[in-house]
Every structure is written in structure tokens, then in C-alpha cells.
């Protein structure tokens, strides 16, 4: 519980504002003269009391006391100070800039905090092989082509993710989240025992699909719990949490510099995430939209939407997968970076991307998905490809620009996967799209590895593969629907509640 007390002397006009129910971060209901409680807002408990003492000069002494308890688990401490500051100010017409454009209720806030916590596991486990393969390859004496093959093969395990995401449509999102959150860290840890690159690839073939399925289920759950004006915001904070998980992996990367086998220590870190997985399993509820009555739908009836998103996943991953997977190899082999310097570079250049994620999510909710997504794709891909030609300060600066601009595409386009399919089809459709996106990843990885060996450098390979996201930007502007401000039931008629039965006719 947090208590905010503010005393001041105000005039009658200011007093009227303080005695007006708020309708910004919280929607207040006056339960007694000068006493307000929350009708809606991200709070487990909320009570605002305004005490007034008149003065002889016509002004009044006001004591405002606000008792609040946020409904956000795990990350509530990050919002405590901004919430206190917002509640001390007079009411505004809209939520503050750091909050979703449309107010969340207590359940939505609690679910969002829980899925964000679980996404830390996703970020770490999905980044693990990418960050360590360059060091593992040195121990196993494997070249660029072998690494490209290993990364591509590990990704083919996504067929397991497809089974799990399809299960989420039949048994519910919660069951899949609990299973994958608990089993993923254990399977990831088996990589520490790998005697060869082939064995490491096999262990990741089993572990990565669980992290992918967990990420898809978390994204669907977040979207299904959010109001229309908060879905892109939810995907943005979910993406930031996933990035934080990936950042933890990067921060642990100096362990790989402890010796030829130091990289194995990074595969033991996921075991420390098991207590978090248990906590998430206890907290996460079933999605309210999955629990609500909904009709079955077929993939064929949503074919156009499906192929749009499938093409998007393929074109984007054609570039993103090799750009991220071979970054460490480029820095290590062509720029002479040590493990510690690679970790520093990754943190310095990727951390500002959080700005792009937040702005992208907010703009996508306020202004629409298409323009935000297209601009971010063009700017981010051009800057990222250019970084593979640069050295020195320009390498760091262009990488930061590419990270910030490109990150805005994550919430703007990432929200489409949940929006364009009905409840009965969301898991399976997104699982198949992830499989097809894997094709883009595999082609990109194999092409980048082969071209890098042929050219003797990664720059030309990344320039060629950057055509993928540039084509996607055109596709988004030309063919994608605008989904901002629409409830999921408006986008998917199968999820609309059945019409009420007519009243019985009395004789």
C-alpha cells in the first residue's frame, strides 16, 4: 500500500477541480462528499480523500490523501513513482504518456505484469544460441557455413511449437504457458553438456520451440486481455521484457571469455529462472476471451490475412535472423571485439531500442499500425545493414539508430498476429506463421553464411538480404488492414457474443 498526502492552499476554482472525479489514469466514483474510489483502473485498492478547511481570505486549505495499491505484479515498483506523480497532479483529459492510451482495469494490469515476467524466460532462451554459437564454434572448430547450418537446423524444431500453439486453441492459453515456462529452462540447460556442435544443435532443436510457443501464447494472452486502445502498448511492454531477458543473456556473455568452454555457463543460467516460472504458473489466469463463448473458425476462411502475415514473417526474418545471429561473428572476426566488448556493444546499441518500442506502441495505438510499421521497417533495415560495413564510432552510432527506429516495428506489426484471427484460430494460425517465418530465417542464415564466406565479409550479404524488409514495408502500406481502435470482436465476427434469445411470447 502506498499513501500520497499533499497539503496546499487553493482558490475555489482549483478546489472544484480537486473535487471532480478523475477520468485519466483512473476512473473515479464519488462514494461520499470528498471521498473517491476507483470505478476502473490498474489498482487493487484505490481511495482518494479531499479534506477542506476554509480561510478568511476566501481561499481554502486542502489536504488530499490517496491510498493506492497497484495491480501490477513483478514490475509494480517501476510504476510506483510515475503513478504517485500523476495522482498528485490535477485530473487530466487522458492517461499520462507512459501509460496505455486506453485505461486498463485491475485484471488487465495484473495479467500484463505476469506475461511480461514470463517473457524474460523467452528472451533469454531465444537469444542463448545466437549469443554463444560463435564461442562454441571456436571450441568445436566450426566455420561460418557450419554455424549457419546449425542455426538453421535448430530453428526447424519450431514444428513442436506449432503443436503447442494449436493446443492453446483447444485447451487454453494457460496450459501452454505453464508447460513451456517450466520445461523450457530445463531443456535449455542441456546445452551445457554438449560434446559437439551437432549435439548443441540437437539440444536447442528441443529447447527453442518451447520458448517460441511460450512467446506466442503470452502475446495472444496479452492481446486478448487488453482493450482496443491498449493492444499495441501491451505488445510493446511485452517486447521490452523479452528484450530484457535477452539483455540478461548478453550481460552474462563475458562468462564465455573465461576459457574455451566458458560459453557453457550461459546454458546453466536458465535454471535460475525456474522459481519465476513456478510463480507465473500460480498467477496466470485463463484468457477471458478464451473463456468467453466463441465459434470455431477455419484457416481457409481467413486465408488472405494468413498469407499476408506469413509473407511478412518470411520477408522480415530473411534479414533479421542473419543480422542478429551473425552480429557477434562480425564483431569478433572482422572488428576484433572481445567477449566483454561484444557484450558492451550489444547493451549500448540495443538498450535505446526501448525508446522505439514504447513510441512505436503508443503511436500504433493512437495513429494506426501501417505507417508506423512501414517507416520503422525501412529505417531500421537500412541502418542495420549499413552497420555491417562500418567500424569505429560510426558503427556504434548507426547501430543505435537502427535499433531505435527498427524497434518501433515490433509493436506496430507484432500485434497483427492476435488481431487478425479469431479466438479459436489464434494459436494455430500464429504457430503456422512462425513456421513459415522460419523458412525466411533458414534461407537468410544459409545465404548469409555462404555469401560471407564467398565475399570474405558480411557487408554485401546483409545489403542483399535487407531487400526483404524493404519489400515488406511496401506490402504493409498496400495490403494490410488498419486495426487500431477496433475491438477483437469487431475484427473477428466469430467472437461476437451470440444474439440474445427473443423473449417468450405470452398467450
C-alpha positions as a printed NumPy array, in Angstrom:
array([[  0.   ,   0.   ,   0.   ],
       [  1.258,   3.477,  -0.875],
       [ -0.076,   6.691,   0.593],
       [  0.305,  10.047,  -1.114],
       [ -0.52 ,  13.108,   1.011],
       [ -0.425,  16.654,  -0.302],
       [ -1.389,  19.832,   1.553],
       [ -1.834,  23.179,  -0.131],
       [ -3.867,  26.357,  -0.189],
       [ -6.024,  26.843,  -3.295],
       [ -8.795,  29.049,  -4.624],
       [-12.358,  27.94 ,  -5.281],
       [-11.731,  27.138,  -8.932],
       [ -8.833,  24.834,  -8.098],
       [-10.896,  23.257,  -5.335],
       [-13.627,  22.404,  -7.834],
       [-11.075,  20.512,  -9.92 ],
       [ -9.891,  18.548,  -6.893],
       [-13.477,  17.648,  -6.026],
       [-14.204,  16.427,  -9.555],
       [-13.841,  12.662, -10.109],
       [-10.711,  11.824, -12.105],
       [-11.014,  10.242, -15.532],
       [ -7.435,   9.699, -16.682],
       [ -5.2  ,   7.024, -15.179],
       [ -8.171,   6.049, -13.018],
       [-11.92 ,   6.492, -13.405],
       [-13.18 ,   7.644, -10.008],
       [-16.561,   7.232,  -8.377],
       [-17.55 ,   9.606,  -5.564],
       [-18.739,   7.414,  -2.687],
       [-19.147,  10.245,  -0.152],
       [-18.551,  14.006,  -0.155],
       [-14.831,  14.412,  -0.907],
       [-14.209,  10.638,  -0.965],
       [-13.464,   8.848,  -4.259],
       [-12.836,   5.214,  -5.127],
       [-11.836,   3.583,  -8.4  ],
       [-14.567,   2.504, -10.788],
       [-11.818,   1.39 , -13.165],
       [ -8.054,   1.499, -13.149],
       [ -4.888,  -0.598, -12.676],
       [ -5.289,  -0.766,  -8.884],
       [ -6.086,  -3.464,  -6.365],
       [ -7.096,  -0.719,  -3.964],
       [ -7.704,   2.977,  -4.532],
       [ -9.179,   5.669,  -2.316],
       [ -8.773,   9.457,  -2.578],
       [ -9.919,  11.738,   0.208],
       [-10.089,  15.534,  -0.006],
       [-10.381,  17.454,   3.286],
       [-11.176,  21.164,   3.111],
       [-10.76 ,  23.952,   5.689],
       [-11.971,  27.445,   4.716],
       [ -9.769,  30.503,   5.303],
       [-10.793,  34.115,   5.997],
       [ -9.331,  35.393,   2.736],
       [-11.619,  33.241,   0.57 ],
       [ -9.075,  30.525,  -0.124],
       [ -9.136,  27.031,   1.376],
       [ -6.597,  24.698,   2.902],
       [ -6.813,  21.315,   1.194],
       [ -5.365,  18.008,   2.321],
       [ -5.55 ,  15.34 ,  -0.364],
       [ -4.752,  11.754,   0.665],
       [ -4.537,   8.979,  -1.894],
       [ -4.183,   5.349,  -0.76 ],
       [ -3.295,   3.067,  -3.655],
       [ -2.068,  -0.406,  -4.343],
       [ -1.121,  -1.177,  -7.917],
       [ -2.393,  -4.385,  -9.502],
       [  0.861,  -4.859, -11.457],
       [  2.891,  -7.83 , -10.186],
       [  6.667,  -8.16 , -10.587],
       [  7.16 ,  -4.741, -12.204],
       [  4.938,  -2.594,  -9.997],
       [  7.953,  -0.874,  -8.429],
       [  8.826,   0.615, -11.825],
       [  5.468,   2.383, -11.976],
       [  5.23 ,   3.444,  -8.333],
       [  6.942,   6.814,  -8.74 ],
       [  5.18 ,   7.823, -12.022],
       [  1.813,   6.832, -10.544],
       [  2.442,   8.873,  -7.4  ],
       [  3.424,  11.878,  -9.51 ],
       [  0.348,  11.515, -11.74 ],
       [ -2.033,  11.281,  -8.772],
       [ -0.572,  14.407,  -7.167],
       [ -1.384,  16.465, -10.236],
       [ -4.878,  17.734, -11.087],
       [ -7.011,  15.422, -13.275],
       [ -6.196,  15.339, -16.984],
       [ -8.254,  14.503, -20.044],
       [ -6.182,  11.431, -20.91 ],
       [ -3.786,   8.979, -19.234],
       [ -0.147,  10.123, -18.911],
       [  2.285,   9.486, -21.77 ],
       [  3.865,   6.426, -20.161],
       [  0.509,   4.65 , -19.694],
       [ -1.541,   2.926, -22.408],
       [ -3.73 ,   5.318, -24.429],
       [ -6.805,   3.479, -23.128],
       [ -7.057,   2.857, -19.396],
       [ -6.539,  -0.703, -18.103],
       [ -8.601,  -2.334, -15.396],
       [ -7.039,  -4.226, -12.486],
       [ -7.217,  -7.64 , -14.163],
       [ -5.639,  -6.431, -17.406],
       [ -2.812,  -4.776, -15.461],
       [ -2.202,  -7.928, -13.417],
       [ -2.144, -10.183, -16.485],
       [  0.147,  -7.798, -18.36 ],
       [  2.636,  -7.764, -15.494],
       [  2.578, -11.563, -15.305],
       [  3.096, -12.195, -19.017],
       [  5.914,  -9.65 , -19.029],
       [  7.639, -11.549, -16.236],
       [  7.297, -14.816, -18.156],
       [  8.691, -13.168, -21.283],
       [ 12.053, -12.802, -19.514],
       [ 12.387, -16.571, -19.974],
       [ 11.507, -16.243, -23.657],
       [ 14.087, -13.539, -24.265],
       [ 16.94 , -15.387, -22.607],
       [ 16.254, -18.784, -24.147],
       [ 15.684, -17.46 , -27.659],
       [ 18.923, -15.471, -27.526],
       [ 21.071, -18.159, -25.978],
       [ 22.222, -19.996, -29.106],
       [ 22.683, -16.803, -31.115],
       [ 24.928, -15.262, -28.466],
       [ 27.027, -18.354, -27.779],
       [ 27.425, -20.098, -31.142],
       [ 30.492, -18.071, -32.142],
       [ 32.27 , -19.218, -28.967],
       [ 31.013, -22.791, -29.218],
       [ 32.165, -22.894, -32.842],
       [ 35.666, -21.921, -31.751],
       [ 35.772, -24.84 , -29.307],
       [ 34.372, -27.227, -31.91 ],
       [ 36.466, -25.73 , -34.768],
       [ 33.413, -24.902, -36.936],
       [ 33.34 , -22.226, -39.667],
       [ 30.725, -19.686, -40.775],
       [ 28.917, -22.17 , -43.024],
       [ 28.657, -24.744, -40.221],
       [ 27.29 , -22.104, -37.883],
       [ 24.686, -21.06 , -40.432],
       [ 23.624, -24.688, -40.833],
       [ 23.453, -25.187, -37.049],
       [ 21.336, -22.068, -36.554],
       [ 19.014, -23.067, -39.381],
       [ 18.615, -26.662, -38.146],
       [ 17.937, -25.545, -34.566],
       [ 15.101, -23.408, -35.864],
       [ 13.382, -26.333, -37.579],
       [ 12.315, -27.571, -34.146],
       [  9.553, -24.998, -34.449],
       [  7.218, -27.782, -35.584],
       [  6.989, -28.633, -31.876],
       [  5.934, -25.048, -31.205],
       [  3.175, -25.446, -33.801],
       [  1.768, -28.419, -31.889],
       [  1.825, -26.455, -28.636],
       [  0.237, -23.309, -30.062],
       [ -2.505, -25.411, -31.646],
       [ -3.062, -26.963, -28.232],
       [ -3.583, -23.457, -26.842],
       [ -6.674, -23.111, -29.064],
       [ -8.166, -26.326, -27.692],
       [ -7.044, -26.492, -24.059],
       [ -6.434, -22.83 , -23.353],
       [ -3.55 , -20.385, -23.214],
       [ -2.774, -21.036, -19.556],
       [ -1.975, -24.727, -20.005],
       [  0.594, -24.   , -22.706],
       [  2.158, -21.128, -20.75 ],
       [  2.604, -23.268, -17.642],
       [  4.05 , -26.234, -19.571],
       [  6.535, -24.274, -21.64 ],
       [  7.608, -21.936, -18.826],
       [  8.519, -24.879, -16.605],
       [ 10.037, -27.242, -19.191],
       [ 11.933, -24.692, -21.302],
       [ 14.694, -23.794, -18.81 ],
       [ 15.412, -27.45 , -18.093],
       [ 15.826, -28.35 , -21.762],
       [ 17.908, -25.231, -22.433],
       [ 20.335, -26.243, -19.678],
       [ 21.213, -29.498, -21.51 ],
       [ 23.297, -27.403, -23.922],
       [ 25.943, -27.078, -21.202],
       [ 26.769, -30.766, -21.67 ],
       [ 27.044, -30.744, -25.488],
       [ 30.175, -32.624, -26.712],
       [ 29.924, -31.218, -30.264],
       [ 28.195, -28.564, -32.351],
       [ 25.785, -31.234, -33.588],
       [ 24.763, -32.11 , -30.027],
       [ 24.382, -28.449, -29.111],
       [ 22.171, -28.   , -32.161],
       [ 20.074, -31.002, -31.13 ],
       [ 19.543, -29.667, -27.61 ],
       [ 18.431, -26.31 , -28.971],
       [ 16.215, -28.092, -31.511],
       [ 14.272, -29.328, -28.466],
       [ 14.503, -26.245, -26.23 ],
       [ 13.913, -23.309, -28.572],
       [ 10.388, -24.398, -29.684],
       [  9.201, -24.257, -26.089],
       [ 10.415, -20.671, -25.775],
       [  8.793, -19.794, -29.116],
       [  5.478, -21.371, -28.103],
       [  5.641, -19.576, -24.755],
       [  6.239, -16.256, -26.509],
       [  3.284, -16.779, -28.86 ],
       [  0.948, -17.807, -26.036],
       [  2.   , -14.81 , -23.944],
       [  1.405, -12.401, -26.822],
       [ -2.034, -13.855, -27.515],
       [ -2.98 , -13.71 , -23.84 ],
       [ -1.858, -10.091, -23.565],
       [ -3.845,  -9.069, -26.652],
       [ -6.954, -10.942, -25.509],
       [ -6.916,  -9.19 , -22.138],
       [ -6.363,  -5.653, -23.421],
       [ -8.916,  -3.046, -24.539],
       [ -8.796,  -1.857, -28.146],
       [ -6.657,   1.17 , -27.307],
       [ -4.032,  -0.786, -25.408],
       [ -3.096,  -3.817, -27.514],
       [ -0.053,  -2.334, -29.256],
       [  1.037,  -0.856, -25.918],
       [  0.82 ,  -4.328, -24.379],
       [  2.93 ,  -5.811, -27.166],
       [  5.458,  -3.007, -26.704],
       [  5.999,  -3.64 , -22.988],
       [  5.958,  -7.4  , -23.613],
       [  8.673,  -6.887, -26.232],
       [ 10.702,  -4.787, -23.803],
       [ 10.511,  -7.525, -21.196],
       [ 11.593, -10.081, -23.783],
       [ 14.456,  -7.774, -24.708],
       [ 15.395,  -7.542, -21.03 ],
       [ 15.598, -11.325, -20.923],
       [ 17.825, -11.224, -23.989],
       [ 19.86 ,  -8.488, -22.317],
       [ 20.464, -10.721, -19.31 ],
       [ 21.914, -13.274, -21.714],
       [ 24.135, -10.592, -23.224],
       [ 25.249,  -9.392, -19.78 ],
       [ 26.244, -12.971, -18.992],
       [ 28.292, -13.201, -22.198],
       [ 31.617, -12.266, -20.531],
       [ 31.42 , -15.717, -18.942],
       [ 32.231, -17.07 , -22.405],
       [ 35.578, -15.309, -22.183],
       [ 36.665, -17.241, -19.106],
       [ 38.019, -20.084, -21.23 ],
       [ 37.37 , -22.251, -24.258],
       [ 34.327, -23.794, -22.536],
       [ 33.148, -20.687, -20.698],
       [ 30.138, -20.37 , -23.008],
       [ 28.631, -23.476, -21.353],
       [ 27.955, -21.49 , -18.19 ],
       [ 25.348, -19.432, -20.04 ],
       [ 23.292, -22.592, -20.592],
       [ 23.024, -23.144, -16.841],
       [ 21.576, -19.684, -16.159],
       [ 18.002, -20.637, -17.266],
       [ 17.766, -22.968, -14.283],
       [ 17.749, -19.854, -12.096],
       [ 14.518, -18.883, -13.86 ],
       [ 12.597, -21.901, -12.585],
       [ 11.3  , -20.106,  -9.432],
       [  9.954, -17.35 , -11.683],
       [  8.285, -19.956, -13.899],
       [  6.602, -21.502, -10.851],
       [  5.387, -18.081,  -9.717],
       [  3.968, -17.307, -13.17 ],
       [  2.214, -20.685, -13.249],
       [  0.447, -19.816,  -9.995],
       [ -0.6  , -16.322, -11.085],
       [ -1.554, -16.572, -14.738],
       [ -5.325, -16.917, -15.321],
       [ -7.011, -18.273, -18.39 ],
       [ -7.597, -15.606, -21.024],
       [-11.045, -14.089, -20.573],
       [-11.662, -14.158, -24.31 ],
       [-10.821, -17.864, -24.439],
       [-13.261, -18.435, -21.585],
       [-15.954, -16.398, -23.364],
       [-18.245, -18.209, -25.837],
       [-16.743, -18.215, -29.334],
       [-17.418, -20.087, -32.549],
       [-14.962, -22.358, -34.337],
       [-13.288, -20.923, -37.427],
       [-11.261, -22.404, -40.277],
       [ -7.951, -21.187, -41.621],
       [ -9.393, -21.128, -45.12 ],
       [-11.946, -18.513, -44.117],
       [ -9.07 , -16.229, -43.078],
       [ -6.741, -17.133, -45.929],
       [ -5.925, -13.613, -47.096],
       [ -4.967, -12.469, -43.614],
       [ -2.962, -15.623, -43.065],
       [ -0.888, -15.252, -46.221],
       [ -0.263, -11.567, -45.556],
       [  1.235, -12.342, -42.156],
       [  3.074, -15.4  , -43.477],
       [  4.707, -13.288, -46.19 ],
       [  5.545, -10.665, -43.569],
       [  7.26 , -13.202, -41.33 ],
       [  9.249, -14.666, -44.216],
       [ 10.429, -11.322, -45.609],
       [ 11.329,  -9.895, -42.203],
       [ 13.245, -12.92 , -40.952],
       [ 15.134, -13.218, -44.211],
       [ 17.126, -10.255, -42.877],
       [ 16.574, -10.093, -39.108],
       [ 17.701, -13.659, -38.357],
       [ 21.138, -13.419, -40.013],
       [ 21.637,  -9.813, -38.898],
       [ 21.198, -10.792, -35.26 ],
       [ 22.796, -14.231, -35.467],
       [ 25.984, -13.128, -37.224],
       [ 26.486,  -9.846, -35.413],
       [ 28.766, -11.401, -32.819],
       [ 30.722, -13.23 , -35.514],
       [ 31.166,  -9.979, -37.44 ],
       [ 32.297,  -8.077, -34.365],
       [ 34.606, -10.864, -33.257],
       [ 36.136, -11.872, -36.615],
       [ 36.131,  -8.614, -38.599],
       [ 36.396,  -5.964, -35.877],
       [ 38.416,  -7.866, -33.279],
       [ 35.951,  -7.422, -30.398],
       [ 36.467,  -9.467, -27.234],
       [ 33.564, -11.182, -25.44 ],
       [ 33.296,  -8.315, -22.973],
       [ 33.364,  -5.673, -25.692],
       [ 30.692,  -7.555, -27.661],
       [ 28.5  ,  -7.555, -24.561],
       [ 29.086,  -3.818, -24.081],
       [ 28.335,  -3.089, -27.748],
       [ 25.116,  -5.101, -27.659],
       [ 23.879,  -3.406, -24.497],
       [ 24.815,   0.118, -25.628],
       [ 23.301,  -0.235, -29.098],
       [ 20.217,  -2.287, -28.199],
       [ 19.107,  -0.649, -24.945],
       [ 17.966,   2.605, -26.614],
       [ 15.681,   0.435, -28.739],
       [ 13.303,   0.529, -25.796],
       [ 12.533,   4.118, -26.79 ],
       [ 11.477,   2.943, -30.223],
       [  9.367,   0.143, -28.778],
       [  7.479,   2.482, -26.418],
       [  6.951,   5.183, -29.036],
       [  6.02 ,   2.625, -31.669],
       [  3.411,   1.024, -29.434],
       [  1.879,   4.34 , -28.416],
       [  1.814,   5.72 , -31.959],
       [  0.387,   2.462, -33.282],
       [ -2.492,   2.682, -30.793],
       [ -3.093,   6.383, -31.378],
       [ -2.327,   6.83 , -35.092],
       [ -2.528,   3.363, -36.592],
       [ -0.278,   0.393, -37.301],
       [  0.528,   0.654, -41.019],
       [  2.505,   3.891, -41.377],
       [  4.4  ,   3.365, -38.12 ],
       [  5.339,  -0.178, -39.147],
       [  6.413,   0.73 , -42.678],
       [  8.611,   3.664, -41.65 ],
       [ 10.25 ,   1.586, -38.93 ],
       [ 10.982,  -1.266, -41.352],
       [ 12.702,   0.971, -43.886],
       [ 14.741,   2.989, -41.397],
       [ 15.692,   0.052, -39.215],
       [ 16.767,  -2.308, -42.005],
       [ 18.822,   0.285, -43.889],
       [ 20.701,   1.35 , -40.746],
       [ 21.275,  -2.226, -39.572],
       [ 22.627,  -3.321, -42.954],
       [ 24.898,  -0.266, -43.082],
       [ 26.397,  -1.184, -39.707],
       [ 27.992,  -4.305, -41.256],
       [ 30.135,  -2.014, -43.435],
       [ 31.286,   0.308, -40.657],
       [ 33.882,   0.472, -37.914],
       [ 34.716,   2.789, -35.043],
       [ 32.279,   5.37 , -33.728],
       [ 30.077,   5.236, -36.848],
       [ 29.433,   1.534, -36.213],
       [ 28.122,   2.276, -32.738],
       [ 26.059,   5.314, -33.8  ],
       [ 24.389,   3.703, -36.824],
       [ 23.62 ,   0.562, -34.809],
       [ 21.876,   2.68 , -32.174],
       [ 19.81 ,   4.486, -34.825],
       [ 18.874,   1.194, -36.465],
       [ 17.87 ,  -0.289, -33.126],
       [ 15.66 ,   2.651, -32.114],
       [ 13.909,   3.077, -35.466],
       [ 13.547,  -0.626, -36.215],
       [ 12.191,  -1.368, -32.746],
       [  9.074,   0.689, -33.473],
       [  8.   ,  -2.018, -35.943],
       [  7.785,  -4.615, -33.164],
       [  4.544,  -3.425, -31.514],
       [  3.122,  -1.867, -34.687],
       [  3.282,  -5.116, -36.671],
       [  3.579,  -7.682, -33.877],
       [  0.029,  -7.006, -32.704],
       [ -1.442,  -8.15 , -36.033],
       [ -0.927, -11.824, -35.218],
       [ -3.537, -11.711, -32.458],
       [ -5.815,  -9.154, -34.094],
       [ -6.426, -10.777, -37.469],
       [ -7.587, -14.194, -36.248],
       [-10.498, -15.295, -34.045],
       [-10.047, -16.916, -30.651],
       [-10.444, -20.476, -31.922],
       [ -7.702, -19.952, -34.51 ],
       [ -5.161, -17.572, -32.938],
       [ -2.754, -20.134, -31.597],
       [ -2.693, -22.425, -34.624],
       [ -2.509, -19.588, -37.16 ],
       [  0.336, -17.875, -35.327],
       [  2.142, -21.184, -34.93 ],
       [  1.987, -21.871, -38.681],
       [  3.067, -18.319, -39.432],
       [  6.037, -18.819, -37.124],
       [  6.939, -21.992, -39.04 ],
       [  6.806, -20.14 , -42.352],
       [  8.8  , -17.284, -40.853],
       [ 11.366, -19.944, -40.025],
       [ 11.747, -20.549, -43.743],
       [ 12.835, -16.939, -44.085],
       [ 15.233, -17.369, -41.153],
       [ 16.728, -20.54 , -42.61 ],
       [ 17.147, -19.097, -46.081],
       [ 18.63 , -15.916, -44.66 ],
       [ 21.071, -17.755, -42.39 ],
       [ 22.257, -20.119, -45.087],
       [ 22.54 , -17.327, -47.644],
       [ 24.356, -15.002, -45.25 ],
       [ 26.806, -17.707, -44.18 ],
       [ 27.565, -18.714, -47.765],
       [ 27.854, -15.148, -49.071],
       [ 30.06 , -14.136, -46.133],
       [ 32.478, -16.946, -46.922],
       [ 32.371, -16.046, -50.621],
       [ 32.875, -12.301, -50.133],
       [ 35.124, -12.663, -47.128],
       [ 32.941, -10.173, -45.216],
       [ 29.33 ,  -9.831, -44.031],
       [ 28.578,  -6.384, -45.506],
       [ 27.459,  -7.409, -49.033],
       [ 25.4  , -10.302, -47.67 ],
       [ 23.412,  -8.065, -45.352],
       [ 22.883,  -5.472, -48.09 ],
       [ 21.311,  -8.123, -50.317],
       [ 19.103,  -9.579, -47.577],
       [ 17.861,  -6.128, -46.48 ],
       [ 15.638,  -6.215, -49.572],
       [ 13.271,  -8.441, -47.545],
       [ 12.058,  -5.847, -45.001],
       [ 12.008,  -3.145, -47.681],
       [  9.563,  -5.23 , -49.723],
       [  7.566,  -5.858, -46.554],
       [  7.205,  -2.123, -45.94 ],
       [  5.524,  -1.778, -49.328],
       [  3.281,  -4.753, -48.601],
       [  2.178,  -3.267, -45.282],
       [  1.174,   0.031, -46.869],
       [ -0.544,  -1.604, -49.841],
       [ -2.393,  -4.558, -48.333],
       [ -2.512,  -4.648, -44.535],
       [ -5.761,  -3.603, -42.844],
       [ -5.82 ,  -0.879, -40.207],
       [ -6.881,  -2.403, -36.889],
       [ -6.283,   0.405, -34.386],
       [ -9.239,   1.403, -32.154],
       [-11.225,  -1.758, -33.025],
       [-12.11 ,  -4.474, -30.517],
       [-11.133,  -8.03 , -31.412],
       [-14.81 ,  -8.925, -31.758],
       [-15.192,  -6.233, -34.414],
       [-12.255,  -7.628, -36.354],
       [-13.421, -11.232, -35.996],
       [-17.193, -11.793, -36.197],
       [-16.806, -15.368, -34.927],
       [-16.033, -13.967, -31.483],
       [-19.085, -11.784, -31.201],
       [-21.476, -12.892, -28.45 ],
       [-24.488, -14.813, -29.725],
       [-27.655, -12.754, -30.109],
       [-29.935, -12.761, -27.137],
       [-32.88 , -15.12 , -27.386],
       [-36.186, -13.351, -28.026],
       [-38.478, -13.106, -25.002],
       [-41.129, -15.813, -24.812],
       [-44.472, -14.913, -26.32 ],
       [-47.141, -14.88 , -23.715],
       [-50.518, -16.246, -24.687]])
